[in-house]
Amino acid sequence: MASTLAALALAACAGVGGEPADVVLTGGKIYTADKDRSFAEAMAIRGDEILYVGSSDKAGDYAGAATKRVELGGRLVLPGLHDAHLHPVGAMQVDACSINKQPMTLEELSFFVSRCVDRFSPAPGDWLYVDLWEFERGNQPGVKFKTIRAALDAGAPKNPVLLEGTDGHHFAVNSLALATAKNARGEVVGLTAKTLKSDFADLAQYVGVDASGEPNGKLTETYIYGRLDIEAMEQAELSKRLAQRDRMMEVTLPRGITSFMDAAARPETFRIYDELLARGEFHARATLALYFDPSKYLKDGVVDFDALLSEAKALREKYSASTLVKADYLKLFADSVMEGDPLAVPPTLPNAALSRDYLQPIFAHDGDGLRGAGYVDLEGDACAQARAVAEKGEPADPASFMKGYGFHPQQCLKSAGTLQHREDVIRDYVNRADEAGFTFHIHAIGDRAVKTALDAIEFAQADHGSKTHHIVTHLQLVRPEDVARFKALGAYASLTFAWATVDPEYDLSDIPFIDRVDGPRGIYDPDGYYLRNVYPAESIRKAGGVIIAGSDAPVDTRDPRPFTNIEGAVARDIFDAGPLNFSERLSIFDAVDAYTINAARALKQGDIVGSLERGKKADFIVVDQDVFDLAASGEAKAISETQVLETWFAGEQVFVRE
């Protein structure tokens, strides 16, 4: 009997199955994210691995004399969060001139820029970089400034200025910046009304203009932004981040993010990863989606995919032995962005690739702000006359045309947006890289871009039997006939749910260009094409597709705000303005799984993380409120207030909120 008791005591000290656990956590509500979506009370960890998940009573069997015991006090534990679309280098907090999303009139913006000049004291001719410009709010013209170009000219008369929008796709510049623009031959010719018709004719759609056809200072996409002489400015901003590499972990760990995709990774930033890895201070599992612009590899009009993929393979090999960083994904932009500019004259159209032509709304500016006042009849006599005159090489005089018809003659143009590359280039890039073992993360905003991305994936499957599960991200508009294709093609649907919400100022920049808003139901007509097909998360899920989540930070905000995104997925409302297409809301379980097990599988690591199960890595977080109870009790609007109290990575506590 004594020997039996001694054996039992020895077994208890050793823990079930051998050595005792290093840590035993008990008394919590642990969401495992396993196949049954079960909850547990306790968890035992040895090294970086989970030994046990289950009841508090049985967890004690895994404890030994040296085991650390943690009482959770009923708090919720979740698997470590996976941000499947993050730009961690850009999200790092460094000293910079930052508008920080504050809406400003053009006069206020000019004053703000002048204060930044005073603060940072750039030498005459040096660039001033300003980030988190709120391009979709504010920017109202006044008596003093009619265009943002004029406002920035006054704010920084001796320095070229670049404002980067909160989305990373919209920019604003002054005259000194426009003067640095180079044509395709590398010659400095400047951006003017004249060069927009010659040197930059192929990029004119990305340049905002005023009523006389001169650039108004607003630029869209890096295609045109990259023609400016910005190399020194970009290097200066990168140097700030290289010098403060520790701040990358400040982006992720306080938000409970233990795994992420760097969604447009560039080699010049890899020093940050390398130095953190070398010091043992990289507490995350990073997937680098390498960004290569196919248009930079053109030879005689044909993309040299061999050269592109040779560079990609070298970077993939660089991290092939790392357990924390891998570089086997590629980023591809299928199109640009959905937002137009209703403040411009003429209003700048969106350029995301749409399945039909954008409408040409006429906006009115009055004491109550900006509102829709009607639409241009593209088939009417006025537009027929404007096009006929333009075909003769004698464009209609804007002032007299506007006086006679009430809209700018350029609004007679038809556009369905544009793909960033020809369809055959997108198809061949996906096909060739897939065959070389890469997985794609494809930016697709408009419904035509989503279709093109899915078509490319389908082509790769037909061409060489691809089994790769690619990711299509953003999905602002998806054609109903493409919803079921996500399951059929095994593609992951990635969304930023903080944007799946009613936002009146933002919505004015896209909905009026897609649906008529001058009817009795106004801008939020539930039968409109936009409202029926915007961010269709639940439709894709019900059709068998797998939903994953990503913040896209620092787009919109540097904070990845995972719980704001979870709230957006469940409530489709984060501004208390009413839900956006409420039928597309997700359950709280689907929303959390999008940030855990689903995203882990999309990043090809679902076998080791994403759920809290025996044998997986001990990546988990402790939060201050129960998001499942909030959703069940009708209080989903409080989910965004959730705070991460502790972040554990590979069995170690790497963040504690004080």
Secondary structure as the mmCIF struct_conf table of DSSP 4:
data_model
#
loop_
_struct_conf.conf_type_id
_struct_conf.id
_struct_conf.beg_label_comp_id
_struct_conf.beg_label_asym_id
_struct_conf.beg_label_seq_id
_struct_conf.end_label_comp_id
_struct_conf.end_label_asym_id
_struct_conf.end_label_seq_id
HELX_RH_AL_P HELX_RH_AL_P1 ALA A 2 ALA A 14
TURN_TY1_P TURN_TY1_P1 VAL A 16 GLY A 17
BEND BEND1 GLY A 18 GLU A 19
HELX_LH_PP_P HELX_LH_PP_P1 PRO A 20 ALA A 21
BEND BEND2 ASP A 22 ASP A 22
STRN STRN1 VAL A 23 THR A 26
BEND BEND3 GLY A 27 GLY A 28
STRN STRN2 LYS A 29 TYR A 31
TURN_TY1_P TURN_TY1_P2 LYS A 35 ASP A 36
STRN STRN3 PHE A 39 ALA A 40
BEND BEND4 GLU A 41 GLU A 41
STRN STRN4 ALA A 42 ARG A 46
TURN_TY1_P TURN_TY1_P3 GLY A 47 ASP A 48
STRN STRN5 GLU A 49 GLY A 54
HELX_RH_AL_P HELX_RH_AL_P2 SER A 56 ALA A 59
HELX_RH_3T_P HELX_RH_3T_P1 GLY A 60 TYR A 62
TURN_TY1_P TURN_TY1_P4 ALA A 65 ALA A 66
STRN STRN6 LYS A 68 GLU A 71
TURN_TY1_P TURN_TY1_P5 GLY A 73 GLY A 74
STRN STRN7 LEU A 76 PRO A 79
HELX_LH_PP_P HELX_LH_PP_P2 GLY A 80 GLY A 80
STRN STRN8 LEU A 81 LEU A 86
HELX_RH_AL_P HELX_RH_AL_P3 PRO A 88 ALA A 91
BEND BEND5 MET A 92 MET A 92
BEND BEND6 ASP A 95 ASP A 95
STRN STRN9 CYS A 97 SER A 98
TURN_TY1_P TURN_TY1_P6 ASN A 100 LYS A 101
HELX_RH_AL_P HELX_RH_AL_P4 LEU A 106 PHE A 120
HELX_LH_PP_P HELX_LH_PP_P3 PRO A 122 ALA A 123
TURN_TY1_P TURN_TY1_P7 PRO A 124 GLY A 125
STRN STRN10 LEU A 128 TRP A 133
TURN_TY1_P TURN_TY1_P8 PHE A 135 GLU A 136
BEND BEND7 ARG A 137 ARG A 137
BEND BEND8 VAL A 143 LYS A 144
BEND BEND9 LYS A 146 THR A 147
HELX_RH_AL_P HELX_RH_AL_P5 ILE A 148 GLY A 155
TURN_TY1_P TURN_TY1_P9 PRO A 157 LYS A 158
BEND BEND10 ASN A 159 ASN A 159
STRN STRN11 VAL A 161 GLY A 165
TURN_TY1_P TURN_TY1_P10 THR A 166 ASP A 167
BEND BEND11 GLY A 168 HIS A 169
STRN STRN12 HIS A 170 VAL A 173
HELX_RH_AL_P HELX_RH_AL_P6 SER A 175 LEU A 178
TURN_TY1_P TURN_TY1_P11 ALA A 179 THR A 180
STRN STRN13 LYS A 182 LYS A 182
TURN_TY1_P TURN_TY1_P12 ALA A 184 ARG A 185
BEND BEND12 GLY A 186 GLY A 186
STRN STRN14 VAL A 188 VAL A 188
HELX_RH_AL_P HELX_RH_AL_P7 ALA A 193 LEU A 196
TURN_TY1_P TURN_TY1_P13 LYS A 197 PHE A 200
HELX_RH_3T_P HELX_RH_3T_P2 ALA A 201 TYR A 206
STRN STRN15 VAL A 207 VAL A 209
TURN_TY1_P TURN_TY1_P14 ALA A 211 SER A 212
BEND BEND13 GLY A 213 GLU A 214
STRN STRN16 PRO A 215 THR A 220
BEND BEND14 GLU A 221 GLU A 221
HELX_RH_AL_P HELX_RH_AL_P8 THR A 222 TYR A 225
TURN_TY1_P TURN_TY1_P15 GLY A 226 ARG A 227
BEND BEND15 LEU A 228 ASP A 229
HELX_RH_AL_P HELX_RH_AL_P9 GLU A 231 ALA A 243
TURN_TY1_P TURN_TY1_P16 GLN A 244 ASP A 246
HELX_RH_AL_P HELX_RH_AL_P10 ARG A 247 THR A 252
HELX_RH_3T_P HELX_RH_3T_P3 LEU A 253 ARG A 255
TURN_TY1_P TURN_TY1_P17 GLY A 256 GLY A 256
STRN STRN17 ILE A 257 ALA A 265
HELX_RH_3T_P HELX_RH_3T_P4 PRO A 267 THR A 269
HELX_RH_AL_P HELX_RH_AL_P11 PHE A 270 ALA A 278
TURN_TY1_P TURN_TY1_P18 ARG A 279 GLY A 280
BEND BEND16 ALA A 284 ALA A 284
STRN STRN18 ARG A 285 TYR A 291
HELX_RH_3T_P HELX_RH_3T_P5 PRO A 294 TYR A 297
STRN STRN19 LEU A 298 LYS A 299
TURN_TY1_P TURN_TY1_P19 ASP A 300 GLY A 301
STRN STRN20 VAL A 302 VAL A 303
HELX_RH_AL_P HELX_RH_AL_P12 PHE A 305 LYS A 318
TURN_TY1_P TURN_TY1_P20 TYR A 319 ALA A 321
BEND BEND17 THR A 323 LEU A 324
STRN STRN21 VAL A 325 PHE A 333
STRN STRN22 ASP A 335 ASP A 335
STRN STRN23 ASP A 341 ASP A 341
TURN_TY1_P TURN_TY1_P21 PRO A 342 LEU A 343
BEND BEND18 ALA A 344 PRO A 346
HELX_LH_PP_P HELX_LH_PP_P4 PRO A 347 PRO A 347
STRN STRN24 THR A 348 THR A 348
HELX_LH_PP_P HELX_LH_PP_P5 LEU A 349 PRO A 350
BEND BEND19 ALA A 352 ALA A 352
BEND BEND20 SER A 355 ARG A 356
HELX_LH_PP_P HELX_LH_PP_P6 ASP A 357 LEU A 359
STRN STRN25 PRO A 361 ASP A 366
TURN_TY1_P TURN_TY1_P22 GLY A 367 ASP A 368
STRN STRN26 GLY A 369 TYR A 375
TURN_TY1_P TURN_TY1_P23 LEU A 378 GLU A 379
BEND BEND21 GLY A 380 GLY A 380
HELX_RH_AL_P HELX_RH_AL_P13 ASP A 381 GLU A 391
TURN_TY1_P TURN_TY1_P24 LYS A 392 GLY A 393
HELX_LH_PP_P HELX_LH_PP_P7 PRO A 395 ASP A 397
HELX_RH_AL_P HELX_RH_AL_P14 PRO A 398 TYR A 405
BEND BEND22 GLY A 406 PHE A 407
HELX_RH_3T_P HELX_RH_3T_P6 PRO A 409 CYS A 412
STRN STRN27 LEU A 419 LEU A 419
BEND BEND23 GLN A 420 HIS A 421
HELX_RH_AL_P HELX_RH_AL_P15 GLU A 423 GLU A 435
TURN_TY1_P TURN_TY1_P25 ALA A 436 GLY A 437
STRN STRN28 THR A 439 ALA A 444
BEND BEND24 GLY A 446 GLY A 446
HELX_RH_AL_P HELX_RH_AL_P16 ASP A 447 HIS A 464
STRN STRN29 ILE A 471 HIS A 474
BEND BEND25 GLN A 476 GLN A 476
STRN STRN30 LEU A 477 LEU A 477
HELX_RH_3T_P HELX_RH_3T_P7 PRO A 480 ASP A 482
TURN_TY1_P TURN_TY1_P26 VAL A 483 ALA A 484
HELX_RH_AL_P HELX_RH_AL_P17 ARG A 485 LEU A 489
TURN_TY1_P TURN_TY1_P27 GLY A 490 GLY A 490
STRN STRN31 TYR A 492 LEU A 495
HELX_RH_3T_P HELX_RH_3T_P8 PHE A 497 TRP A 499
BEND BEND26 ALA A 500 THR A 501
HELX_RH_AL_P HELX_RH_AL_P18 PRO A 504 ASP A 507
TURN_TY1_P TURN_TY1_P28 LEU A 508 ASP A 510
HELX_RH_AL_P HELX_RH_AL_P19 ILE A 511 ILE A 514
BEND BEND27 ASP A 515 ASP A 515
BEND BEND28 GLY A 519 GLY A 519
TURN_TY1_P TURN_TY1_P29 PRO A 520 ARG A 521
HELX_RH_3T_P HELX_RH_3T_P9 GLY A 522 TYR A 524
TURN_TY1_P TURN_TY1_P30 PRO A 526 ASP A 527
BEND BEND29 GLY A 528 GLY A 528
HELX_RH_AL_P HELX_RH_AL_P20 TYR A 529 ASN A 533
STRN STRN32 VAL A 534 VAL A 534
BEND BEND30 TYR A 535 TYR A 535
HELX_RH_AL_P HELX_RH_AL_P21 ALA A 537 LYS A 542
TURN_TY1_P TURN_TY1_P31 ALA A 543 GLY A 544
STRN STRN33 VAL A 546 ALA A 549
TURN_TY1_P TURN_TY1_P32 ALA A 553 PRO A 554
BEND BEND31 VAL A 555 ASP A 556
BEND BEND32 ARG A 558 ASP A 559
HELX_RH_AL_P HELX_RH_AL_P22 PRO A 562 ALA A 571
BEND BEND33 ARG A 572 ARG A 572
BEND BEND34 ILE A 574 ALA A 577
BEND BEND35 LEU A 580 ASN A 581
HELX_RH_3T_P HELX_RH_3T_P10 PHE A 582 GLU A 584
HELX_LH_PP_P HELX_LH_PP_P8 ARG A 585 SER A 587
HELX_RH_AL_P HELX_RH_AL_P23 ILE A 588 TYR A 595
TURN_TY1_P TURN_TY1_P33 THR A 596 THR A 596
HELX_RH_AL_P HELX_RH_AL_P24 ILE A 597 ALA A 602
TURN_TY1_P TURN_TY1_P34 LEU A 603 LYS A 604
TURN_TY1_P TURN_TY1_P35 GLY A 606 ILE A 608
BEND BEND36 VAL A 609 SER A 611
TURN_TY1_P TURN_TY1_P36 ARG A 614 GLY A 615
BEND BEND37 LYS A 616 LYS A 616
STRN STRN34 LYS A 617 LYS A 617
STRN STRN35 PHE A 620 VAL A 623
BEND BEND38 ASP A 624 GLN A 625
HELX_RH_AL_P HELX_RH_AL_P25 VAL A 627 ALA A 632
TURN_TY1_P TURN_TY1_P37 SER A 633 GLY A 634
HELX_RH_3T_P HELX_RH_3T_P11 ALA A 636 GLU A 641
STRN STRN36 VAL A 644 PHE A 649
TURN_TY1_P TURN_TY1_P38 ALA A 650 GLY A 651
STRN STRN37 GLU A 652 VAL A 656
#
